[in-house]
Amino acid sequence: MAAVEDRARGVLLVHRVVYIDRSGGFVFMKGDASEAVEGFPGEQVVGRVVFHIPYAGLPLLYPRLHIALVTVLGILVTVLLYRELRG
């Protein structure tokens, strides 16, 4: 998987690399939700994915879950800091 700057849409895409055309300098990529293969100039590739956590960003898609997640993490950090400072 690679990250590419899609300048036409003004977004950063992360897709599976299907083919690299070294003679033309293009990288052909395909997203999981798309049947189309898209080609990008090699200079638009900004990185590659070396590690991912499946579904880790899913709670951010739902505002209520986002608020709940931040609240739970805040409580957890507060409890851990209290226990650490208390001794």
GILINZI-V780959 format. One line per field, one symbol per residue. phi: phi as a letter, one per 40 degrees, with the letter a starting at -180 (. if undefined). psi: psi as a letter, one per 40 degrees, with the letter a starting at -180 (. if undefined). burial: 1 if it has 9 or more other C-alpha atoms within 8 Angstrom, else 0. Layout:
phi = ???
psi = ???
burial = ???
This chain:
phi = .bbbccccbgbbbbbcccabccccgbbbbbcccbcccbbbcdcccbibcbaabdgccdcccbdccccccccccccccccccccccch
psi = iihihgddefihihihhdihgddefihhihideieihhhiideeheiiheiihhededdeehdddddddddddddddddddddddd.
burial = 011111000000011111011000111111100000100110011100100000000010000011001000000000000000000
